[in-house]
Amino acid sequence: MTESVTSLLFNSPPDDVDAVHEFLEQVWQANPGIGEFDRMAFETALIELSANVIQHASGEGGVTCVLSVTSDADGLHASLSDTADAGGIVLVDRAMPDELSESGRGIALIQALVDELRYERIDERNVWTIRKAPQAIEPPAAAEA
């Protein structure tokens, strides 16, 4: 598989996660060999990450984000950088909160879906990186009733 890199610049507001969904549709069209399970897991993790950035980072002036997705023989990689203030974020393996909790599932969900989630503060920007290695075998389809 040859390396494919695609990027998106978006500002919230007015942009929202719909911009990321539309962007990923283009990524999948350009990379038809990516398995359905890998696409689903990666897209869900990236949408959750993008939604968290938009929700928690949008101050009075909003937030500007640069999203890059790379597809290569090692899998799928995304880098999402944003202009929000540093949030004092420390990533550790997180468990899902109890079923009655109204928040706190985002990071745990992302970590469950991808092989790696990293956060760094670089040059006044928050930089989030996710990586999903390709599945060796696609999970079996659900049995039809």
Secondary structure, DSSP 8 states (H G I E B T S, - for coil): ---EEEEEEEEETT--HHHHHHHHHHHHHH-TTS-HHHHHHHHHHHHHHHHHHHHHH-BTTBEEEEEEEEEETTEEEEEEEE-S--------------TT-SS--HHHHHHHHSSEEEEEEETTEEEEEEEE---SS--------
